[in-house]
Amino acid sequence: MKPKIALVTGTNRGIGFAIAKGLLQKGHIVIATSRSEEKGKQAINKLSKYGDVVFFQLDVNNIKSIQACYEFIYATYGSLDILINNAGINYDTWQTVDEANLTEVKQTIETNFFGSWQLIKSLLPLLKNKANTSSIVNVSSGSGALSSQIGSTPGYSISKLALNGLTLQLANALKANNILVNSVCPGWVKTDMGGIGATKSPEEGADTIIWAALFEKGDPTGKFFRNREEISF
């Protein structure tokens, strides 16, 4: 099978690193990105032993950075098969919706939602007009489910709720282009955000994301998954 070309955001650590590693181990080509060039290159040094990986410094909040990423992919590969929006910030458990710092909430939504949307919008020409199926996976959270909107962790929860809405919108809009779009909750993962008390390793958290990223024609689109099973938006 021909290797797929995948772009993964936030690969310098945690789930993003594990996603990149898992795709490489399956023989695919990975464009690993992070906002920090230093941390990104350190990750690449570790990932390179698993397969064909390149690093691109990417700030999803900066349109010029996104455009440069598009130009790099187009010049190097000509197209893209997989886009995984993993980069995310600010699990604001200390806030409640009635007393939230809205400047902080806005920053969270800018990265977790608008950053992902802008990246998708900019890279769509690379994913479209192909004989083979392309895939977009938005790394979401159970906190983004409608039933989880209970007043706590407001910035993060609302950003992921919006991201899930974007998944549904795009899945319907892009069906004719042979592009599958799904959301995945990785679960409670041992990362800087999840903490040491979490129940899953980064590799376990990455498993369903990789599984959904490799969907082919006829596989689900516009769905929300955890542990390779569909869950409610």
N, C-alpha and C positions, 0 to 999 in steps of 0.2 A: 504494500500500500504506500502511495506517495505521502511523504511527510507533510503535515499541515503546518502553516505558519501562524503562530499565536503571539499576540501582544498581551502582556500581563502587567497591570499597574501595581505599584507598591510591593516590589519583589525583594526589597533589601532585607526583609526579615519575616518571621511568622508565617501566616497563611500564604502570603504572596510568594515567598521563597519556596514553600512546599508545593504550591501549584506549579511553579516553573520547573522544579526538580521532577515532579511527577510526569509532566508533559515531555520533558527531555528523556526520561527513562523509557517512555513509550515510543521514542524515535522521532518526535516532532521538533520543529525549529521554534525557538522562543526568543522574542524581543522582550527583554526584561527592563522594566523602567522603575525609576524612583525619582523623587524630587532632589534628593541629596546625591551628588555625583560621587562623593567619597564613599558613602555607604553602599551605593549601587555597585560600584566597581569592586568593593570588598566582597559583595555577594556573588558577583560574576566569577571572581577567582575561585569560589567554592563550587559554583554551579557548572563551570566549564568542563569538569571531569565527567559530567553526566551526559553531555551531548552538545549540539550545535546551538549556542546561545550568544546573543550580542546584547550590549547594554546601550540604552538611550536615556539620557537625562530628560525627565518629563515632569512638568508642573501642570497638573490638570486645571489649575485656576488661571493659566496664562495662555491666551489664544495664540500668541506667537510661538510658544513652546510646542503647542499642539500642532500648529501648521508645519513647524520644522520636523516634527515626528512623522506627519503625513508624507512630507517630501522625502524623508529618509527611507521609509518603507517602500514608497513608489519607485525610487531610484534603485533600491537594493533588491527588492523582491517582485515588484509590479502589482502585487495584490496581497490580501490578508484573508485568512480563513477563520481565525478565532480572535475575539476581543473579550478579555476578562477584566471587568471593572472591579478591582479589589481594593484600591486605595481608599482609605476612610479614616476619619478622625473623631475624637472627642466623645467617648461613651460617658455622657454627663449624668451619672447616677446621683450626683450631689444636688441636682436642680429639680424643681417642680415647675409645672407649666404656669402656675399662677405667679411665681416669683422668679422666673427665668431671666437670666441676663440675655437680652435679645441680640446684643452685638455678638455674643458668643454663639448663640443659636444660628444667627445669619452666617457666620463663618463656617459652622458645621454643615449647613445646608449647601453653601457655596461649593464645598469640596465633595461631599458625599452624594449630592444630587446634581447640581448644575455642572460640576466638573465632569461627572460621568456622561451627562447629556451632551455637553459640548464635544467631548472626545468621540462619542458615538457619531454625532452629526458630522464631524470633520472627517472621520475615517470611513464613513459609509461608502463613498465611491470605490474604496479598495475592497469592500466586502460584497458589493453588488456585481451584477452582470457576469456571473460565473456559472459554469456548468455544474460545479459541485456545491453542496450545501455549505453555507457559512453559519457561524454561531456567535451570538453575543450572550455572555453570562454576567449578570449583575449580582455581585456578592452583597446580599442583603442580611437580614437578621430577623429572628422571631420578634424582636422589638418593633419591627416594621409592620407586623400583622395588625389588621384593624382591631382585633380583639385585645391587643396589647396596649392600646392607647388609653392608659388609665391615669395619666397625669404625671408620671415620673419619667426621668431620662428624656426630656422633651425634645431637645435638639437632635439627638441621635435617632430617636424613634420616628420623629416626623420626617427626617431626611431619608430614612429607609422606607417609610410608608410612601413617600413621593417616588422613590426609586422603583418600588414595586408597581406603582401606577404607570411609570414610564415603560416598564417591562411589558405591561399589558397593551399599552398604546402602540409600542413599536412592533410587538408580535403581530398585531393585526395589520399594521401599515406595511410591513415588510414581507408578508406571506408570498406575494407575487414575485419577490426578488430572491426566493429560496434562502432566506435568512431566518434562522430560529433564534428566538430571544426568550431567555428564562431567568428567573431569580433563584438564588440558592442561599439558604441559611446554613452556615458551616457548623452551627452549634456553639457550645461554650468551649472555647479553645484556649489552651495555655499559650498566651501571647502577652505582649506588654499591655494590651487593652483588656484581655480576658482575665489576666492574673494567674497566680500559681495554683489557685484552688480549682481551676477549670478541669473539666472531666475528659477533654479530648486533646490529643497531640495535634500540632499543626498539620501533620500528614493525614490524620483522620478527618480534620476539618476540610482539607483540600480535596478529599476523595470525591465527594458528590459534585464539586465544582468542575473537576476534570471530567468526570462522567458526563455531565451536561454539556460541557464544551465540545465533546466529541460526538454529539448527536448527529445523525445523518437524516437524509430526506425521509419523511414519514414519522420521525420521532416528535415528541411533544414540543410545543411552543406556547408561550404565554402562560407558563406554569411556575409554581413556587415549590421548591424541593428542599427536603432535609433528609439526610441518611438514605438517599436514593429513593425516597418516597414523596409523593405529592402532599403538600400541606395547604391549608387555606390562606388566602391573601388577607 
